[in-house]
Amino acid sequence: MDVDAVLAELIPQIPENVFTKWLAERVCWVWLDEDDDRLGMTRFEEGPSELVRRRRLKLDPGNITIGLHPRLIEEPQLLRHTLTHELIHASGVLSHSNELHDAVDLIAPGVKISDSKILQDMRDDFLENSRVKSWTCKNCGYEWKRSTVKKPMRCHKCARPL
């Protein structure tokens, strides 16, 4: 998969934000280390205080580097999704807001964990290193092994809120 071609295809689809008009000339990408636990990252090379100033004044953001995990080459749909996410950050949406997630899903919908070996491996690594190994219902006392990243809302046995 040609990441440069995907990048060129995605940039025109990024919603209008404070830095959107500079994306084509300012964004470059690199591969992250193989042992990195992130799928992607966005770095503004000018630094945080200068970034705040440039956002406020709506100035050129300077060079922006997007890092992608090398395993993404195995799953083109997840690569597109991750790259879109990072491009929206590069456009000036710095927080993980509903605005960011809605825009990403519109341009490059996410991948289900059941369809992605990379996401399954990441979930398994997280669960293996997590302090909480099981969930226990305070109402009925039922205990079950943790198999999800997110805490369940209800007990699997009595269905009462946890």
C-alpha positions as CSV (number, residue, x, y, z in Angstrom):
1,M,0.0,0.0,0.0
2,D,1.3,3.4,-1.0
3,V,0.9,5.6,2.1
4,D,1.7,8.8,0.2
5,A,-1.1,8.1,-2.3
6,V,-3.6,7.5,0.6
7,L,-2.4,10.7,2.3
8,A,-2.9,12.7,-1.0
9,E,-6.4,11.2,-1.3
10,L,-7.4,11.9,2.3
11,I,-6.2,15.5,2.7
12,P,-8.9,17.1,0.5
13,Q,-11.5,15.3,2.5
14,I,-10.4,16.7,5.9
15,P,-13.0,19.2,7.3
16,E,-12.2,22.9,7.4
17,N,-10.2,23.8,10.6
18,V,-7.6,26.3,11.6
19,F,-4.7,24.5,9.9
20,T,-6.5,22.6,7.1
21,K,-5.3,24.8,4.3
22,W,-1.7,24.0,5.1
23,L,-2.0,20.2,5.4
24,A,-0.8,19.4,1.8
25,E,2.4,21.3,2.2
26,R,3.2,20.8,5.9
27,V,2.4,17.2,6.7
28,C,4.9,14.4,6.3
29,W,4.7,10.9,7.7
30,V,7.1,8.4,9.3
31,W,7.0,4.9,10.6
32,L,6.9,4.6,14.4
33,D,9.1,2.0,16.2
34,E,7.8,-1.6,15.9
35,D,7.4,-1.8,19.7
36,D,5.4,1.5,20.0
37,D,2.0,0.9,21.6
38,R,0.3,3.6,19.5
39,L,-1.3,3.2,16.0
40,G,-0.5,6.8,15.2
41,M,0.6,10.1,16.5
42,T,0.7,13.7,15.3
43,R,3.6,16.1,16.3
44,F,3.7,19.8,15.6
45,E,7.4,20.5,15.2
46,E,7.1,24.1,16.4
47,G,6.3,23.0,20.0
48,P,3.2,23.5,22.2
49,S,3.5,27.2,23.1
50,E,4.1,28.2,19.5
51,L,1.2,26.0,18.4
52,V,-1.2,27.8,20.8
53,R,0.0,31.2,19.4
54,R,-0.4,30.0,15.8
55,R,-3.8,28.5,16.4
56,R,-5.0,31.7,18.0
57,L,-3.7,33.9,15.2
58,K,-4.6,31.4,12.5
59,L,-1.1,31.2,11.2
60,D,0.8,28.5,9.3
61,P,1.4,25.7,11.8
62,G,4.9,24.8,10.5
63,N,6.0,21.3,9.8
64,I,3.7,18.5,11.1
65,T,4.8,14.9,11.4
66,I,2.4,12.0,11.5
67,G,3.8,8.7,12.8
68,L,2.2,5.5,11.8
69,H,2.7,2.0,13.3
70,P,4.4,-0.3,10.7
71,R,1.9,-3.0,11.3
72,L,-0.8,-0.8,9.7
73,I,0.6,-1.8,6.3
74,E,-1.1,-5.2,7.0
75,E,-4.6,-3.7,7.3
76,P,-5.3,-1.0,4.7
77,Q,-8.7,0.0,6.2
78,L,-7.2,0.5,9.6
79,L,-4.3,2.5,8.1
80,R,-6.8,4.8,6.3
81,H,-8.8,5.2,9.6
82,T,-5.7,6.0,11.6
83,L,-4.2,8.4,9.1
84,T,-7.6,10.2,8.9
85,H,-7.6,10.5,12.7
86,E,-4.1,12.0,12.7
87,L,-4.9,14.3,9.8
88,I,-7.8,15.8,11.7
89,H,-5.5,16.3,14.6
90,A,-3.1,18.0,12.3
91,S,-5.9,20.3,11.0
92,G,-6.2,21.8,14.5
93,V,-8.6,19.5,16.4
94,L,-6.3,18.6,19.3
95,S,-8.7,16.8,21.7
96,H,-10.4,13.5,21.2
97,S,-13.9,15.1,20.9
98,N,-17.1,13.9,19.2
99,E,-16.3,16.3,16.4
100,L,-13.0,14.4,15.7
101,H,-14.6,10.9,15.9
102,D,-17.6,11.8,13.8
103,A,-15.4,13.3,11.1
104,V,-13.1,10.3,11.1
105,D,-16.0,7.9,10.8
106,L,-17.5,9.9,7.9
107,I,-14.2,9.8,5.9
108,A,-12.7,6.4,6.9
109,P,-15.0,4.3,9.1
110,G,-13.3,2.3,11.8
111,V,-12.6,-1.4,11.8
112,K,-14.3,-3.9,14.2
113,I,-12.0,-5.6,16.6
114,S,-13.2,-8.9,15.4
115,D,-12.0,-8.0,11.9
116,S,-8.6,-6.7,12.9
117,K,-5.7,-8.8,14.1
118,I,-3.8,-5.6,15.1
119,L,-6.7,-4.4,17.3
120,Q,-7.1,-7.9,18.8
121,D,-3.4,-8.0,19.7
122,M,-3.5,-4.5,21.2
123,R,-6.6,-5.5,23.3
124,D,-4.8,-8.7,24.5
125,D,-1.7,-6.8,25.4
126,F,-3.7,-4.3,27.4
127,L,-5.7,-7.0,29.2
128,E,-2.5,-8.9,30.0
129,N,-0.9,-5.9,31.6
130,S,-4.0,-4.6,33.3
131,R,-4.3,-4.6,37.2
132,V,-8.0,-5.6,37.0
133,K,-8.2,-9.2,35.9
134,S,-11.9,-9.8,36.7
135,W,-15.2,-8.1,37.3
136,T,-17.3,-8.7,40.4
137,C,-21.0,-7.8,40.9
138,K,-21.5,-6.1,44.2
139,N,-25.2,-7.2,44.1
140,C,-25.1,-11.0,43.4
141,G,-21.4,-11.6,43.9
142,Y,-20.9,-13.2,40.5
143,E,-17.3,-12.8,39.2
144,W,-16.1,-13.2,35.6
145,K,-12.8,-12.9,33.9
146,R,-12.1,-9.6,32.2
147,S,-12.2,-9.9,28.4
148,T,-12.9,-6.3,27.4
149,V,-11.0,-3.0,27.8
150,K,-14.1,-1.1,28.9
151,K,-15.9,-1.9,32.2
152,P,-19.2,-3.6,31.5
153,M,-22.3,-1.6,32.5
154,R,-24.2,-4.5,33.9
155,C,-23.6,-7.8,35.6
156,H,-23.6,-10.8,33.2
157,K,-25.7,-12.8,35.7
158,C,-28.3,-10.6,37.4
159,A,-28.2,-7.7,34.8
160,R,-28.0,-5.0,37.6
161,P,-25.8,-2.0,37.0
162,L,-22.2,-2.4,38.2
